[in-house]
Amino acid sequence: MVEHRDVRVVYRGGSRINFREPVISNDSRFLLCAAGEFVKVFSTVTEECVHELRGHTDQVTGVLLRPSNHLQVYSCSADGTIRLWDFTDGILIKTYVVGYPIFSIYASPNHNDVVFVVTCMFQLVAVRLPRCADQRVDVPDLSAVLSDVSSNPAAVAFGRAGGFLASVKGLQMEIYFFKTSKFFLKEDNKKGGRNTFTCVACHPKDDCVATGHEDGKIRLWRNFNHKKEYTYSILHWHHSAVSAVRFTPEGTNLLSGGVESVLVQWRYNQESQKDFLPRLGAAITHLAVSPDGALFCTSHSDNKITIIQSCVRVSAVIQGLVKGENVRTDLMVDPRSKALVLNGKPGHLQFYSLQRDKLLFNLDVVQQEFIHQSGLEQFQVVRAALDASGSWLATVEERKRDAADLELNLKLWRFDEQTQSFELNTTVAAPHEARITAACFDQAASSRTSTLVTSSRDGRFKAWRLAAPAHTDGDGPSWSCDFVGAYHGLVPGRCCFSADGSLLAVAFREVATVWSAASWELLTTLSQPPGDIRDLCFGRMSGSKYLLGTNENKMLLCWNLLSCSLEWSTSMDVRLLLPDPLSENMAAFCFQDGSTDLFVFGPGEPRPLFSQKAVCSGSVTRAVFAPREAELESCEESSQWLNRSQLYFLTQFMVNRKTAGSPGEPTESRWEPLEPGLGFHREPLVIDDAVAMTPFHLLLGKHRRPEAASGLSAERTPPPHGSPAIKEVGSRERSSDNAPLVSQLLQAPAHVLPAASFLCSAFVKSLLVSAAGSSEESRPPEEETESEKEEEESDEETRTRISRPDQESRGARGGREAGGPALTKAQLRELRRIRKLDLGWLAGLMEP
């Protein structure tokens, strides 16, 4: 099987912007954060992305303002480089090659042209950045400062204008003075305490270190420069682990945050006084303060950055793609906004624009406050479906308190044109007696009545239809159950409607059942090899007569609905099967040898249109075809299936893909869409003057473009004796009279020739030879009349007029001198005969 490589996987968005602590510029106009392999620059006022600093080839692990130039910023990455940027213009200034993966980066005002990084060997090293004119520089000078350092950037901090640094890891804290000595402290968990260090911050002016702990306490350490005479005080408000602490630039306040989604501001030396900014939406993971102290910044676990004005009010929110523990719903595309719809914050659906790499809005489905408490069961959105027009949205939420108590709610949402949002229309409590396994709308554009089908583990599937209100003063149409179906007590799984909405297919374990959507009558059952059906979908357009499915025994099956029989089957471990709504093509993701292969095919065509091995590592869990804004005009067969749609897929490593070389670190995520390469082009047809004299050359010589002829050199090297052009002339003696001309016509590109009906009559007429010509051919080769000699001389004059300047010195009769090959008498006679043919019709076609 041939793999087509003109289709590639490219990055489109969805990276974690909360992976590392953000940075605010000195003038508080810009916010910079690591986002996958890029550094994104946002405006703190408009929340829009101003620049993307591209250059790293692996996860960016840190961003740092350059102390000597407030318009420049350092970035470090797992690719082993440190890059210097002008972030206001988005320009890469210099690249420093360290050679080791870097986890975090720090700087000290007392150390010029030196940055401190934590490498993959868990060492804090000082890197001296050389000054030179080269844009890419190798860094030879690395000095180890501390060993056994945590890879968490919040575990290292510089204090008192860079006079010392503090490092925490586990139950140990180490303070390193650059000029004097080193202080070491080891905590213990006495009486079941949870004193593990989680983060550290240093006061900018005093010898004071603040540490956050797993038990929710904050400790302020003082007098640590006097060996065992150190003291500490305790601040306690957080009920769980403290994830971030940070002093303000003047040192008057201490900020802290954790899972409570509350920013706490403590007064320095007046710790009993504190202020709160609650309800920030998600757990706080990082804290940052602008150099002038005007803005605070919090990063959250839901991939969000909140910009706060002096702990008073929220001024801006930069929201990335929310990635929870898992995506329970299928990936969907909103027909109205073209946004991707999937699980977001707990109890929400998010509408995310991949074109802008920005969250459009969140839909609160559960409409209950989420409580951050481990072990507490809360409602989760597990199923969602959109109809073809985007007017109706169905959601299924569930909460399971124990093995026998399952709460289910089915909600139908209607899109309001005035508010441009979804509003709750119908709520069905306990729509089924067990967990719902699938939900789908009738996607037929001509359908008069919207229909929703849900299947459940209770052994039934239900059809819900939109009904008009019974009274004129009602609140509008609502949804009600129209049919309840079952099959021999088997548990239903996947369900889907045909493209025209006339048929419904429901999988019951190993049996695929087909029902009439108009009467809910069971039409037929389709058997298949043993194994529960995993996926089920109808073909589209020309393949609408087919029903395809996959089962747990690694089989891909195709049934013909006209004959109600199995059309074909193949052994493939298809993890995901989905149709393209805008074409007859289908995509199958197959898992093999730790990676996923992609196959695109038509149900009625045994040969795949496209295949690519190892399109991603791991397995694909969700995928969707998204329509393009403008249809492409690709002529390559391998990429025509992407002319109308793009294929987006979600891998199992989207939420849990580790950064290379950093075990236990926060994870990095990305979207991986597929789109075709658009860089292909066709070369224009060029007539090379180095080709030897041929009949076709005689016809096209006078039609060469002037600009092509003007660039020719006066001296040309004659073609070698074994060139293809000479072999073509020599082969004419063994072929028919018109074979060379036919060969030249067949070799021309089809798109530059007129229609075949136009060429046929003119070409056939040109092949008709007069009787005089036939009698001339019957003469013996040895007999040459005076008229032939005159024609030869005339031919020679004609060739001299139309040939190239460098051929004028070759002599008569085909260039018998050493400059070119000699033509035999038979070849000359053939040239004369071709010259007599009426080929004016072909010359006319070559006119511009």
C-alpha positions in Angstrom: 0.0 0.0 0.0 1.4 3.4 -1.0 1.5 6.1 1.7 0.7 9.6 0.6 2.9 12.1 2.4 1.5 15.4 1.0 -1.0 15.4 3.9 0.6 16.3 7.2 -0.3 16.7 10.9 0.1 20.4 11.9 -0.4 22.4 15.1 -3.5 24.5 15.3 -3.9 25.4 19.0 -5.1 24.3 22.4 -1.7 24.4 24.2 -1.5 24.9 27.9 -1.0 28.6 28.8 -0.9 27.7 32.5 2.1 25.4 32.2 4.5 27.9 33.7 4.3 31.2 35.5 3.4 34.1 33.2 5.4 37.3 33.0 4.0 40.9 32.9 6.0 43.6 31.1 7.4 46.6 33.0 4.8 48.9 31.6 2.0 46.4 32.4 0.8 46.4 28.7 1.8 42.9 27.8 1.6 39.4 29.3 3.9 36.6 28.2 3.3 32.9 28.8 4.6 29.6 27.6 2.2 27.8 25.2 3.5 24.5 23.9 6.5 25.2 21.6 5.7 29.0 21.5 5.7 32.0 23.7 2.5 33.9 23.4 2.3 37.7 24.0 -1.1 38.9 25.0 -2.4 42.4 25.5 -3.5 43.0 29.2 -6.3 45.3 28.0 -7.8 43.6 25.0 -6.9 40.0 25.9 -5.9 39.3 22.3 -2.7 37.5 21.3 -0.4 40.1 19.8 2.6 37.9 18.9 3.6 34.3 18.9 7.4 33.8 19.4 8.2 30.8 17.4 11.6 29.1 17.3 11.7 26.4 19.9 11.4 22.8 18.8 10.1 21.4 22.1 8.0 22.5 25.1 8.8 26.0 26.4 9.5 25.6 30.1 10.1 29.2 31.2 9.8 32.8 30.4 11.9 35.6 32.0 12.3 39.3 31.5 15.9 40.4 30.8 17.0 42.5 33.8 19.2 44.8 31.7 16.6 45.5 29.0 12.9 45.6 29.8 11.9 45.2 26.1 13.6 41.8 25.8 12.7 38.4 27.3 14.5 35.1 27.7 12.8 31.8 27.1 14.0 28.3 27.8 12.9 25.0 26.4 13.3 21.2 26.7 15.1 21.4 23.3 18.2 22.6 25.3 18.3 26.2 24.1 17.8 29.6 25.6 16.4 32.3 23.2 16.5 36.0 23.5 13.5 37.9 22.0 12.3 41.4 21.3 8.7 40.6 22.4 7.3 44.0 21.3 8.1 43.2 17.7 8.1 39.4 17.9 11.8 39.1 16.7 14.3 36.5 17.7 17.6 38.1 18.6 19.8 35.3 19.7 19.8 31.6 20.5 22.1 30.1 23.2 22.7 26.4 22.9 23.0 24.7 26.3 22.8 21.2 25.2 20.6 19.8 28.0 16.8 20.0 28.5 16.0 22.9 30.7 13.1 22.9 33.2 13.1 26.5 34.5 15.1 29.7 34.3 15.9 32.5 36.8 17.9 35.7 36.8 19.6 37.9 39.5 20.2 41.7 39.2 23.6 41.2 40.8 24.8 38.8 38.0 25.2 40.5 34.6 24.9 38.3 31.5 24.3 35.3 33.7 21.1 33.2 34.0 20.4 30.3 36.3 18.6 27.2 34.9 17.6 23.8 36.2 18.7 21.1 33.9 17.5 17.5 33.4 20.1 16.4 35.9 18.2 18.3 38.6 21.0 20.8 39.1 20.8 24.5 39.3 23.6 25.8 37.1 24.8 29.3 36.2 25.0 29.9 32.5 27.2 32.8 31.3 25.8 34.1 28.1 28.7 35.2 25.8 28.5 38.5 23.9 29.1 38.0 20.2 27.6 38.9 16.9 26.5 35.4 16.0 22.8 34.7 16.2 23.4 31.1 17.4 26.0 30.6 20.1 27.1 27.5 22.0 27.4 28.1 25.7 30.6 26.5 27.0 30.6 27.9 30.5 28.2 26.1 33.0 28.8 26.3 36.7 26.9 24.1 39.1 25.3 26.0 42.1 23.0 23.5 43.8 22.3 19.8 43.2 19.2 17.8 43.9 16.9 20.6 42.9 13.2 20.2 42.2 12.1 20.7 38.6 9.1 22.7 39.8 9.9 26.4 39.0 8.0 27.5 42.2 10.6 25.6 44.3 13.5 28.1 43.7 13.5 31.8 44.4 16.1 34.6 44.6 16.0 37.1 47.5 17.3 40.5 48.6 18.4 41.7 45.2 20.0 38.4 44.3 22.1 38.1 47.4 20.9 34.6 48.2 18.6 32.0 46.8 16.2 29.5 48.4 15.4 26.0 47.2 12.8 23.6 48.6 12.2 19.9 47.8 10.2 17.4 49.8 10.9 18.1 53.4 14.2 20.0 52.8 14.9 23.7 52.4 18.3 25.0 51.3 19.4 28.6 51.3 22.5 29.5 49.4 24.4 32.8 50.0 26.6 33.6 47.1 29.3 35.3 49.3 29.2 33.6 52.6 27.8 30.2 53.5 24.9 27.8 53.0 21.9 27.2 55.3 20.3 23.8 55.4 17.0 22.8 57.0 15.2 19.5 57.1 11.6 19.3 58.3 9.9 16.1 59.6 6.3 15.0 59.6 5.9 14.6 63.3 2.5 13.3 64.7 1.2 12.8 61.2 1.8 16.3 60.0 2.0 17.3 56.4 4.9 19.7 56.3 6.1 19.0 52.8 7.3 22.1 51.0 5.3 23.0 47.9 6.6 26.5 46.9 8.9 29.3 48.1 9.2 33.1 47.7 11.8 35.6 49.0 11.3 39.1 50.3 12.8 41.7 48.0 14.5 43.7 50.8 14.6 41.7 54.0 16.1 38.4 54.9 12.8 36.6 55.0 11.7 33.5 53.1 8.0 32.5 52.7 7.2 28.8 52.1 4.0 27.1 51.2 3.2 23.6 52.5 1.0 20.7 51.8 -1.0 21.2 55.0 -2.2 24.6 53.8 0.1 26.6 56.0 2.5 29.4 55.1 5.8 29.8 57.1 7.9 32.9 57.2 11.5 32.1 58.0 13.9 34.7 59.5 17.4 34.7 61.0 18.4 31.8 58.9 21.9 33.3 58.5 22.8 32.4 62.1 22.9 28.6 61.8 20.4 27.2 64.4 19.0 30.5 65.6 16.4 30.7 62.9 12.8 31.6 63.7 9.5 31.2 61.8 5.9 32.3 62.1 2.9 30.5 60.6 0.0 31.9 58.5 -2.9 29.6 58.0 -6.1 30.1 55.9 -5.9 27.6 53.1 -7.5 24.2 53.9 -5.4 22.4 51.3 -2.0 22.6 49.8 -0.6 26.1 49.0 0.4 26.1 45.3 1.9 29.5 45.0 3.3 32.4 47.1 4.7 35.7 45.9 5.8 39.0 47.5 4.9 42.3 45.9 7.8 44.4 44.4 7.9 46.7 47.5 7.6 43.8 49.9 4.5 45.2 51.6 2.2 42.3 50.8 2.4 38.6 50.4 0.1 36.8 47.9 -1.0 33.1 48.1 -3.3 30.8 46.3 -4.5 27.2 46.2 -7.4 25.0 45.2 -9.9 27.3 46.9 -9.9 29.6 43.8 -9.3 32.5 46.2 -6.4 35.0 46.0 -5.3 35.9 49.6 -3.3 39.1 50.2 -1.4 39.1 53.6 0.0 42.4 55.1 3.7 42.0 55.7 4.5 42.3 59.5 0.7 42.6 60.0 -0.3 39.1 59.1 -3.6 39.3 61.0 -4.9 41.6 58.3 -5.6 40.0 55.0 -7.8 40.6 51.9 -9.5 38.1 49.7 -10.5 38.0 46.0 -12.8 34.9 45.8 -14.6 33.0 43.1 -11.8 33.1 40.5 -13.3 29.9 38.9 -10.6 27.3 39.4 -7.6 26.3 41.5 -4.7 28.8 41.4 -1.5 27.2 40.1 0.9 30.2 39.6 1.1 33.8 40.8 2.9 36.8 39.1 3.2 40.5 39.8 4.1 43.3 37.4 7.4 45.1 38.2 5.5 48.2 39.1 3.0 46.3 41.3 0.0 47.6 39.4 -1.2 44.2 38.2 -1.4 40.8 39.7 -1.8 37.7 37.6 -3.1 34.2 38.5 -2.8 31.0 36.5 -5.6 28.4 37.0 -6.0 24.7 36.6 -8.6 25.2 33.9 -6.0 26.7 31.5 -6.9 30.3 32.3 -5.0 33.4 33.2 -6.7 36.1 35.2 -5.3 39.7 35.3 -6.2 41.5 38.5 -5.8 45.2 39.4 -4.1 45.4 42.8 -6.2 42.6 44.3 -9.3 44.7 43.9 -11.1 43.5 40.7 -10.6 41.3 37.7 -9.7 43.4 34.7 -9.1 40.6 32.0 -9.4 36.9 31.6 -7.4 34.9 29.0 -8.9 31.5 28.6 -7.3 28.6 26.7 -8.7 25.3 25.8 -10.0 23.6 29.0 -8.7 20.1 29.4 -10.2 18.0 32.1 -9.3 14.5 33.3 -11.0 13.1 30.2 -13.3 14.1 27.4 -16.6 12.3 28.0 -18.5 13.8 25.0 -17.8 13.4 21.4 -16.0 16.2 19.5 -18.6 18.3 17.7 -18.6 21.3 15.4 -21.2 24.0 16.0 -22.7 24.8 12.6 -23.3 28.4 13.5 -20.0 29.5 15.0 -17.8 26.7 13.5 -16.4 26.3 17.0 -15.3 23.0 18.5 -17.7 21.8 21.2 -16.5 19.4 24.0 -16.3 19.1 27.8 -14.8 22.1 29.5 -14.9 23.1 33.1 -16.7 20.7 35.4 -20.4 20.7 34.5 -19.8 22.9 31.4 -19.5 22.6 27.6 -16.9 24.8 25.9 -17.2 26.4 22.5 -13.6 26.8 21.2 -12.5 28.5 18.0 -9.5 26.7 16.5 -9.2 29.4 13.8 -8.5 32.0 16.5 -7.2 29.6 19.1 -9.5 31.2 21.6 -12.4 30.1 23.8 -15.7 31.7 22.6 -17.9 30.9 25.6 -18.8 28.3 28.2 -22.3 26.8 28.6 -23.2 26.0 32.2 -25.1 22.7 31.8 -25.2 21.5 35.4 -26.0 25.0 36.8 -24.6 24.1 40.1 -21.5 25.5 41.9 -18.6 23.1 41.7 -17.1 22.2 45.1 -13.4 21.5 45.1 -13.3 18.5 47.4 -11.7 15.2 46.7 -14.1 12.2 46.8 -17.2 14.3 46.4 -19.4 13.0 43.6 -20.8 15.9 41.5 -22.8 16.1 38.2 -20.8 15.6 35.1 -21.7 16.2 31.4 -21.2 12.7 29.8 -23.1 13.0 26.4 -23.9 15.9 24.0 -25.3 16.2 20.5 -26.0 19.0 18.1 -28.6 19.0 15.3 -27.7 19.9 11.7 -28.6 23.6 12.0 -27.2 24.2 15.4 -30.6 25.2 16.7 -30.9 22.4 19.3 -28.4 20.9 21.7 -28.9 17.8 23.8 -26.9 17.1 26.9 -26.8 14.2 29.4 -25.5 14.7 32.9 -25.1 12.1 35.6 -24.0 11.7 39.2 -23.3 8.4 40.8 -23.3 8.5 44.6 -23.0 4.7 45.0 -23.4 1.6 43.0 -27.2 1.5 43.2 -27.9 5.3 43.1 -27.4 6.9 39.7 -28.9 10.3 38.9 -29.5 11.2 35.2 -30.8 14.3 33.6 -31.5 14.8 29.9 -31.6 18.5 28.9 -32.6 20.0 25.5 -31.3 23.5 24.8 -32.6 25.9 22.1 -30.4 28.6 20.5 -31.8 32.0 21.0 -31.2 34.4 18.1 -31.6 37.5 20.3 -29.2 36.5 23.1 -27.0 34.5 20.7 -26.8 31.7 23.3 -28.4 28.4 24.2 -31.3 28.5 26.6 -32.8 25.5 28.5 -36.0 24.3 26.9 -36.8 20.9 28.3 -35.4 18.9 31.3 -36.2 15.2 31.6 -35.3 13.7 34.9 -34.4 10.0 34.8 -34.8 9.5 31.1 -33.5 6.0 31.4 -33.1 3.5 34.3 -29.3 3.0 33.6 -26.4 4.9 32.1 -26.9 6.4 28.7 -24.5 5.0 26.1 -25.3 7.2 23.0 -27.3 10.2 21.9 -27.8 11.4 18.3 -30.0 13.8 16.3 -31.6 13.3 13.0 -29.2 15.3 10.8 -31.3 15.4 7.6 -31.7 19.0 6.4 -35.2 18.3 5.0 -36.5 16.8 8.3 -39.6 18.7 9.4 -39.6 17.4 13.0 -36.4 17.3 15.1 -35.8 13.8 16.4 -33.4 12.7 19.2 -32.5 9.1 20.0 -30.9 8.0 23.2 -29.8 4.4 24.1 -29.1 3.1 27.5 -27.8 0.1 29.4 -31.3 -0.6 30.6 -31.8 -2.4 27.3 -33.9 0.2 25.6 -33.5 3.1 23.2 -35.9 6.0 23.2 -36.9 8.5 20.4 -37.7 12.0 21.5 -39.5 14.5 19.3 -40.3 18.1 19.4 -44.0 18.7 20.0 -46.1 21.8 19.8 -47.7 23.1 23.0 -51.2 21.8 23.8 -52.5 25.3 24.6 -51.9 28.5 22.7 -50.7 30.3 25.8 -47.9 27.7 26.3 -44.2 28.6 26.6 -43.4 27.1 23.2 -42.6 23.6 21.8 -41.1 21.0 24.2 -39.7 17.5 23.9 -41.5 14.3 24.7 -40.8 10.6 24.3 -42.2 9.3 21.0 -41.1 5.7 21.0 -39.3 3.1 23.2 -37.5 0.3 21.4 -35.7 -2.9 22.4 -34.3 -6.1 20.9 -34.4 -9.4 22.7 -33.3 -7.9 26.0 -29.9 -7.0 24.6 -28.1 -3.8 25.7 -28.0 -1.2 23.0 -24.8 0.7 22.2 -24.1 3.1 19.3 -26.9 4.5 17.3 -27.0 6.7 14.2 -29.4 8.1 11.5 -29.0 7.8 7.8 -28.1 10.9 5.8 -31.7 11.4 4.7 -33.1 10.7 8.1 -35.3 7.8 6.9 -33.4 5.0 8.8 -32.1 4.5 12.3 -29.4 2.0 13.1 -28.9 0.7 16.6 -26.3 -1.7 17.7 -27.4 -4.4 20.2 -24.2 -6.2 21.3 -23.3 -8.3 18.2 -26.4 -7.4 16.1 -27.0 -4.2 14.0 -30.7 -3.4 13.8 -32.2 -1.0 11.2 -35.5 0.8 12.0 -37.8 3.0 10.0 -37.6 6.6 11.4 -41.2 7.3 10.2 -43.0 4.3 11.8 -40.4 3.0 14.2 -40.8 -0.5 12.6 -37.9 -2.9 12.7 -36.9 -3.4 9.1 -34.0 -5.8 9.3 -31.2 -7.1 11.4 -27.6 -7.5 10.2 -25.4 -10.2 11.6 -21.7 -10.1 11.8 -18.8 -12.1 13.2 -18.7 -12.5 17.0 -17.8 -9.4 19.0 -19.7 -6.4 20.4 -20.1 -3.5 17.9 -17.9 -0.6 18.8 -18.8 2.0 16.2 -21.7 2.3 13.7 -22.3 4.8 10.9 -24.1 5.2 7.6 -22.4 6.0 4.3 -23.0 9.4 2.7 -23.9 10.5 -0.8 -22.9 7.8 -3.3 -22.2 5.4 -0.4 -25.6 5.9 1.3 -26.6 2.4 0.6 -23.9 1.1 3.0 -23.8 0.7 6.8 -20.4 0.4 8.4 -19.3 -0.8 11.8 -16.4 -2.0 13.9 -16.4 -4.6 16.6 -14.2 -5.5 19.5 -12.7 -8.5 17.6 -10.7 -6.0 15.4 -13.0 -6.2 12.4 -14.2 -3.5 10.0 -17.5 -4.4 8.4 -19.6 -3.0 5.6 -23.2 -4.1 5.0 -25.2 -3.4 1.8 -28.6 -2.2 2.8 -30.1 -3.1 -0.6 -29.2 -6.7 -0.3 -29.1 -6.8 3.5 -25.9 -8.8 3.4 -22.3 -8.3 4.3 -20.6 -6.5 1.4 -17.0 -6.8 2.7 -15.0 -7.1 5.9 -11.4 -6.7 6.9 -9.3 -7.4 10.0 -8.4 -4.0 11.5 -8.2 -2.8 15.0 -10.3 0.3 14.3 -10.5 2.4 17.5 -12.6 5.2 15.8 -14.7 5.3 12.7 -16.4 8.5 11.5 -17.9 9.8 8.3 -17.3 13.1 6.6 -20.7 14.9 6.4 -19.7 16.8 3.3 -18.5 13.9 1.2 -18.8 10.1 0.9 -15.4 9.5 2.5 -14.9 7.9 5.9 -11.9 7.9 8.3 -10.7 5.0 10.3 -8.1 5.3 13.1 -6.4 1.9 13.6 -4.2 1.2 16.6 -1.1 -0.9 16.0 2.3 -1.2 17.7 1.8 1.7 20.1 0.8 4.2 17.5 -2.3 5.0 15.4 -2.6 4.6 11.6 -5.1 6.6 9.6 -7.1 5.3 6.6 -9.5 7.3 4.5 -11.8 5.3 2.1 -15.1 5.2 0.4 -17.5 2.5 1.4 -17.9 1.2 -2.1 -14.2 1.4 -3.0 -11.9 -1.3 -1.8 -8.8 0.8 -2.3 -8.1 3.5 0.4 -7.9 7.1 -0.8 -5.3 7.9 1.7 -3.2 6.1 4.3 -0.6 7.2 6.7 1.3 5.1 9.3 1.9 6.4 12.8 -0.1 9.6 12.4 0.3 10.0 16.2 1.7 8.1 19.2 -0.8 6.3 21.3 -4.5 5.8 20.4 -7.0 8.4 19.1 -9.9 8.8 21.5 -12.0 11.5 19.7 -12.1 12.9 16.2 -14.3 15.2 14.0 -14.5 16.5 10.5 -14.8 20.3 10.4 -16.0 22.2 7.3 -13.6 24.6 5.7 -14.4 28.3 5.3 -13.5 28.1 1.6 -13.3 24.9 -0.5 -9.9 24.0 -1.9 -9.2 23.0 -5.5 -6.6 20.3 -5.0 -5.9 18.1 -8.0 -3.9 15.5 -6.1 -6.0 12.3 -5.5 -4.4 11.7 -2.1 -5.6 15.1 -0.7 -8.9 15.6 -2.5 -10.8 14.2 0.5 -9.7 17.3 2.5 -10.9 19.8 -0.1 -14.1 20.5 1.9 -13.2 19.4 5.4 -10.4 19.2 7.9 -9.9 16.3 10.2 -9.2 17.1 13.9 -8.4 14.3 16.4 -7.7 14.0 20.1 -5.0 11.6 21.3 -4.8 9.9 24.7 -1.7 12.0 25.5 -3.6 15.3 25.1 -4.0 15.7 28.8 -1.2 13.5 30.0 1.7 13.9 27.7 4.8 14.4 29.8 7.6 16.9 29.0 10.7 15.0 28.0 13.0 14.3 30.8 10.9 15.7 33.6 9.1 12.9 35.5 6.3 14.0 37.6 6.1 17.4 36.1 2.9 19.1 34.9 1.8 17.9 31.5 1.6 19.6 28.1 -1.2 19.2 25.6 -1.9 20.1 22.0 -4.3 19.7 19.2 -3.2 17.7 16.2 -5.3 18.4 13.1 -4.7 17.2 9.6 -4.7 19.3 6.5 -3.1 19.0 3.1 0.0 20.6 1.9 -0.9 23.4 -0.4 2.6 24.1 -1.8 2.4 22.0 -5.0 2.6 23.6 -8.4 3.0 22.7 -12.0 6.0 23.5 -14.1 5.3 25.2 -17.5 6.1 23.2 -20.7 9.5 24.4 -22.0 10.9 23.5 -25.4 14.6 22.9 -25.1 16.6 24.1 -28.2 19.3 21.5 -27.5 17.0 18.8 -28.8 17.9 17.5 -32.2 15.8 18.3 -35.3 12.5 16.5 -35.4 9.3 16.9 -37.3 7.6 18.2 -34.2 10.4 20.7 -33.8 9.7 22.0 -37.3 6.1 22.6 -36.4 6.7 24.3 -33.1 9.9 26.2 -33.9 8.3 29.3 -35.1 5.9 29.4 -32.2 8.5 29.5 -29.5 8.0 32.4 -27.1 10.4 35.3 -27.7 11.4 35.5 -24.0 12.3 31.9 -24.1 14.4 32.3 -27.3 16.2 35.5 -26.1 17.9 33.7 -23.3 19.6 31.1 -25.5 23.3 30.9 -25.8 25.0 31.3 -29.1 27.0 28.2 -28.6 25.2 24.9 -27.9 26.7 21.5 -27.3 25.2 19.0 -29.6 23.2 16.2 -28.0 25.1 12.9 -27.5 24.7 10.1 -29.9 22.6 8.1 -27.4 20.2 10.8 -26.4 16.4 10.2 -26.5 15.9 12.7 -29.3 18.2 10.8 -31.6 16.7 7.5 -30.7 13.3 8.9 -31.5 14.5 9.9 -35.0 16.1 6.5 -35.6 13.0 4.6 -34.6 10.9 6.2 -37.2 12.3 3.8 -39.9 10.8 1.0 -37.9 7.4 2.6 -37.1 4.5 3.7 -39.2 4.5 6.9 -41.1 2.4 8.8 -38.5 3.7 7.2 -35.3 6.1 10.1 -34.4 3.4 12.7 -34.6 0.9 10.6 -32.7 3.5 10.0 -30.0 4.1 13.7 -29.6 0.4 14.5 -29.4 -0.1 11.8 -26.7 2.8 13.1 -24.6 1.3 16.6 -24.4 -0.6 17.4 -21.2 -4.3 16.8 -21.7 -5.3 20.2 -20.1 -3.5 22.2 -22.9 -5.2 20.3 -25.8 -8.6 21.1 -27.3 -11.5 18.6 -27.0 -10.9 15.2 -28.6 -14.0 15.8 -30.9 -12.4 18.9 -32.3 -9.0 17.1 -32.9 -10.4 14.0 -34.4 -11.8 15.2 -37.8 -8.9 17.6 -38.5 -6.3 15.0 -37.6 -7.9 12.2 -39.7 -8.0 14.6 -42.7 -4.3 15.4 -42.3 -3.5 11.7 -42.6 -5.1 11.3 -46.0 -2.3 11.1 -48.6 -2.9 11.9 -52.3 -2.3 9.2 -55.1 0.8 11.1 -56.3 2.3 10.8 -52.8 1.6 7.0 -52.8 3.2 6.5 -56.1 6.2 8.5 -54.9 6.6 6.2 -52.0 6.6 3.2 -54.2 9.8 4.3 -56.0 13.0 2.4 -55.3 15.2 4.2 -52.8 18.1 4.3 -55.3 16.1 6.3 -57.9 16.2 10.0 -57.4 14.7 12.3 -60.0 15.7 15.9 -60.6 12.5 17.1 -59.0 13.4 15.3 -55.8 16.8 17.0 -55.8 15.1 20.4 -56.3 12.8 19.6 -53.4 15.7 18.6 -51.3 17.4 22.0 -52.0 14.1 23.7 -51.2 13.8 21.7 -48.0 17.3 22.7 -47.0 16.6 26.4 -47.5 13.4 26.1 -45.4 15.2 24.3 -42.6 17.9 27.0 -42.7 15.4 29.7 -42.2 13.7 28.2 -39.2 16.6 26.5 -37.5 18.6 28.0 -34.7 21.6 30.2 -35.3 24.1 27.7 -34.2 22.8 25.1 -36.7 23.5 27.3 -39.7 27.1 26.0 -39.8 26.2 22.4 -39.9 25.8 22.1 -43.7 23.0 20.8 -45.8 21.0 17.6 -45.6 20.3 17.3 -41.9 23.8 18.4 -40.6 26.1 15.7 -41.9 29.2 17.4 -40.4 30.6 16.6 -37.1 28.3 19.1 -35.4 25.2 16.8 -35.6 24.0 13.4 -36.7 23.7 12.6 -40.4 20.3 11.7 -41.8 19.9 8.9 -44.3 18.0 9.3 -47.6 15.0 7.4 -46.1 14.8 9.8 -43.2 15.0 12.8 -45.6 12.2 11.3 -47.7 10.1 10.9 -44.5 10.7 14.5 -43.6 9.6 15.7 -47.0 6.4 13.6 -46.8 5.6 15.0 -43.4 6.2 18.5 -44.7 3.5 17.9 -47.4 0.9 16.9 -44.8 -1.7 19.6 -44.0 -0.8 20.4 -40.4 -2.1 23.9 -40.4 -4.8 23.0 -37.9 -2.2 22.1 -35.3 -0.2 25.3 -35.9 -3.4 27.3 -35.4 -3.9 25.7 -32.0 -0.5 26.9 -30.9 -1.2 30.6 -31.6 -1.7 32.6 -28.4 
